[in-house]
Amino acid sequence: MELTRFSQAPAYQAPKHHDIRSLRLQGFDQSAAKFSWVGISQILPGGGADMDASPLEKIYVVLQGEVTVEIEHGETQVLGTLDSCYIPGGEARAIRNDSNHVATMLVTMPYPDSTS
């Protein structure tokens, strides 16, 4: 078993994200997980990620607060505590915290082809 204590999880910066503190919980240099990596994002009020697509699918699980997820075709959903969504690879999405409270979201993604 490989353990990551939250207090020791390293920070990472995701492209096109603003006012988000992201921590790596598993995968990459944190563990030998081969099928995916897991991070946690703490999104400040007004923070989020710009509309963008990546070839990688992703799963978001809101652990606390509310996160608005907008996809490129105009659909917008507000995810509350323990709500989740799946974003297929290639689908553009934006996320944002429209509330006055910090939102916390678990993120799970496969590795890019170059690291798998």
Secondary structure, DSSP 8 states (H G I E B T S, - for coil): -----GGG--EE--TTEEEEEEEEEESTTS----S-EEEEEEEEEEEEEEEE--SS-EEEEEEES-EEEEETTS-EEEE-TT-EEEE-TT--EEEE--SSS-EEEEEEE---GGG-
